[in-house]
Amino acid sequence: MTIDNKLWGSDWQEVRREFSLDSAVAHLNHGSFGAVPVPVQKFQDELRRRVESNPMKSLSRDLRKQLDEARLASAKFLGADPYGFAFVHNATTGANSVLTSPILHAGDELLVTDQTYEAVKHAAERACQSNKARLVVAKVPLPTRDSEELVESIMAGGTKKTKLAIIDHIASPTGLVYPVKKLIEELHRRNVLVLVDAAHAPGMVDVNLDSLQPDFWTGNFHKWCCSPRGSAGLWVGEEHRKLIKPIIASWYYNEKYPDSFRWLGTDDYTSYLSVPEALRFMEALGWDRIRTHNRKLARYAREVVGSVPGMVPVMPEKDEELFEAMTLVQLPDGVADTEEKARALQARFGEELRIEAVPIAWNGHGYLRLSAQVYNAPGEFDRLAEGLPRILNRK
Ligand SMILES: Cc1ncc(COP(=O)(O)O)c(C=O)c1O
């Protein structure tokens, strides 16, 4: 596979300059914490300046209308009924808000997968403990043959007692893109409620909640929409809105959803208000262009890093659609196969190679998850491929 630095076109350098990322570092892990473009940072700075110029007016009188406007724009981007949509600070909070609401009962089963994000799995465990429900973990094969195999492996974890399933749209340890629409349909056919953990989905793939019709959905704007950290959404289907309450009981706790989420105590709400600006920034670059760039570059990354001796690219047998802007390469046996070793390797990448990449210990193996975002270029993955043998040979 050949790819050149002009993948993005002649204006790639300009795109890169829109981010304040350290130019001496290759940032190959957008997936974990995102990156905020300079114009969006400035927008948020200005909002904060306005709050500081009159906190009383800003928080007590102006915020409500501003939040509603931002909420409407964000819901529209997701193809979602705005009455079902609330801002939350992150997908962890979104998932916890659902799991602490009275959905599970004694004897119920809660279905997750072995690719469920660890923090969300902890929230699921806690919900099971406090409701005397049972957690069932479906095993998803890796590499995965195709989307049918993904659906089958998850459905195999279901029983008559399954009340709720947590389905990733894009899984954290693998970057796999799940066929969520099909999964929701199949689970609904069996009367199972579905919480979609879409932490990575907004921006990386098209999201249309009207068409997906999950029961519950949570997703981040601060990853692939490049909005400031602390901006995420929770969407709840109409029939469940009476049940869902914020984890924190505050002033509007007794109001109906989503008003109950409006104010969860004094806080900096500017990350929510900056979401429409981040969406405008990305739209101006062009979502199709961004996604084409990211998809192609992620495949290039998998190929070039996967061809380093000892590394194994994780490829679906049939279905390339299962990966978008994040791809996966398996590390040699014994490398980063524990959480501790993975952290140490990450630090070595950062300090010795000046490359930010995320080794992941998962199911007894070590993997490298590689992210491709608009500000990345092929040369950065070449750098990783060149530096890897040095790091791997000095375990
Ligand atoms: C699948 C998945 N769910 C949830 C989260 C948590 O996101 P946050 O830290 O923004 O709450 C992540 C973070 O990477 C994730 O990948």
The ligand as an SDF file (V2000), in Angstrom:
LIG
                    3D

 16 16  0  0  0  0  0  0  0  0999 V2000
  -16.1390    2.4290   24.5360 C   0  0  0  0  0  0  0  0  0  0  0  0
  -15.8630    3.4840   25.5650 C   0  0  0  0  0  0  0  0  0  0  0  0
  -16.7900    3.7400   26.4850 N   0  0  0  0  0  0  0  0  0  0  0  0
  -16.6340    4.6930   27.4040 C   0  0  0  0  0  0  0  0  0  0  0  0
  -15.4850    5.4480   27.4320 C   0  0  0  0  0  0  0  0  0  0  0  0
  -15.3280    6.4960   28.4820 C   0  0  0  0  0  0  0  0  0  0  0  0
  -15.2750    7.7600   27.9410 O   0  0  0  0  0  0  0  0  0  0  0  0
  -15.0870    8.9720   28.9380 P   0  0  0  0  0  0  0  0  0  0  0  0
  -13.7600    8.7910   29.5930 O   0  0  0  0  0  0  0  0  0  0  0  0
  -15.1510   10.1790   28.0880 O   0  0  0  0  0  0  0  0  0  0  0  0
  -16.1860    8.8670   29.9310 O   0  0  0  0  0  0  0  0  0  0  0  0
  -14.4740    5.2140   26.5120 C   0  0  0  0  0  0  0  0  0  0  0  0
  -13.2370    6.0020   26.5300 C   0  0  0  0  0  0  0  0  0  0  0  0
  -12.3260    5.8400   25.7740 O   0  0  0  0  0  0  0  0  0  0  0  0
  -14.6600    4.1940   25.5480 C   0  0  0  0  0  0  0  0  0  0  0  0
  -13.7380    3.9240   24.6270 O   0  0  0  0  0  0  0  0  0  0  0  0
  1  2  1  0
  2  3  1  0
  2 15  2  0
  3  4  2  0
  4  5  1  0
  5  6  1  0
  5 12  2  0
  6  7  1  0
  7  8  1  0
  8  9  2  0
  8 10  1  0
  8 11  1  0
 12 13  1  0
 12 15  1  0
 13 14  2  0
 15 16  1  0
M  END
$$$$
